[in-house]
């Protein structure tokens, strides 16, 4: 231990002689004290030295004191002495000490931490709530639930971090008791907490809340079941989907079923087939998507049967799903579909046949050209209208960058076709005055509607920081996300952050723009699939290393309503990630 202290003294002395001397002074007391055991009386000189560090005006000195509390002085008695310092310290230092006590993890600090919940300073209260996550018991569930529901934004965040971390066999029972008694907002919060705690034993008590009178509670219950349900709950989830009172609730039920189908596959199929027989058109579309995920011998025939569904929306969804399958058993149905009276259905079926059978794409290209001619006649193509426009003043678009998550540029040498890092900040991008991010808050679809992690709305929620709480993770293979801008727009730049926590190179990044949700006609504005692995033709663009700057793509004034972004894994693993996508453009 003495060697460790000498190393730390050298490190801290590089930041200031006063800090280095403090470490050496602490070293003598700590070295001798630690040999006496964790529960021995702590050297009073050491306690007073640490108090002096916490009260020092120098930030580095205070950080040194907090580091000693976290790691260097074990024992309950030491914890009690440190916790007793809380009332006399200024708020900024109180918050730091509360965090250190939480990291220390000794329950002896709990009474003093609870007392700090009455502080007038919001940062102190939030730090105390967060510390209870590692120090608290079932007796703290109520106060944490209250703050998670009705506290300030900072208190809510801290309480929501603490509740899943509480230890003890009785914590989940306390949560379930509050779930029965709490207000609708509290019930919604607690359902999320139970899911975060992986409380699978709570599912029987969660299921009734999927039929709660409060919409927020129903959606929260379905969100919890998405993580906690198993095969025995499939029928109940199908029922919840069919009884959904609005699209948001139906979507949560669908996500729960998709998650089950991803894990259990054909075990879910019987309940889904039974539900299809009595579902309304909106629910039938959702159940068909679940069926396509679960699979089974009856899947293809069931999808084909719904090509004759009375509802046009259901027929269209059956077409999309049948054309997305990777099973050659679908080929006979696709061949019939390719001769249907719908140009949309013909194109989708031909694309699937080219992919599954390797047939020549001559007919597909002719059909796509016909669709393009029809859009041109209507005055709408991705390239935009030929109507003359007045020259616009060009100004730099406003881009707010997240904090860098790593340093250096470790370019993977074995990855081909990768551009060299610029080595300096990206120059401003000029676009017509009035250009803004049109994607913020807009709805997102994906080829993988039940992500491995995260939510689809992460892609356009404005959160760009490198964090697991902001990262969408899709399954391996070629996958896409699609943003609906709500109306036709003229696009000038698209900015993509995949996962900039590491220097990854994402493969086959392809960006397309269309006025059609199925991309019957589209314009490709970026393609770095140099060997045509994804089947859209060899791309001329280079790969790139993920950084906090994101990848900025010049959209060249292309017009369209929908933006679709493809990728096919990355050089580290086969998964596809998105943190944020910004689409800069103008609308009339």
Buried (B, 14 or more C-beta within 10 A) or exposed (E): EEEEBEEBBEEBBEBBEBBBEBBBBBBBBBBEBBEEEEEBEBBEEBBEBBBEBBBBEBEBBBBBBBBBBBEBBBBEBBBBBBBEBBEEBEBEBBBBBBBBBBBBEBBBBBEBBBEBBEBEBBBBBBBBBBBBBBBBBBEBBBBBBBBBBEBEEBBBBBBBBBBBBBEBEEBBBBBBBBBEEBEBBBBBBBBBBBBBBEBEEBBEEBBEBBBBEBBBBBBBBBBBBBBBBEEEBBBBBBBBBBBBEEEEBBBBBBBBBBBBBBBBEEBBBBBBBBBBEEBEBBBBBBBBBBBBBBBBEBBBEBBBEBBEBEBEEBBBBBBBBBBBBEEEEBBEBBBEBBEEEEBBBBBBBBBBBBBBEEEEBEBBEEBBEBBBEBBBEEEBBBBBEEEEEEEEEEEEBEBEBBEEBBEEEEBBEEBEBBEEBEEEEEEEBEBBEEBBBBBEEBEBBBBBBBBBEBEBEBBBBEBBBBEEEBBBBBBEBBBBBBBBBEEBBBBBBBBBBBBBBBBBBBBBBBBBBBBBBBBBBBBBBBBBBBEEEBEBEEBEBEBBBBBBBBBBBBBEBBBBBBBBBBBBBBBEEEBBBBBBBBBBBBEE
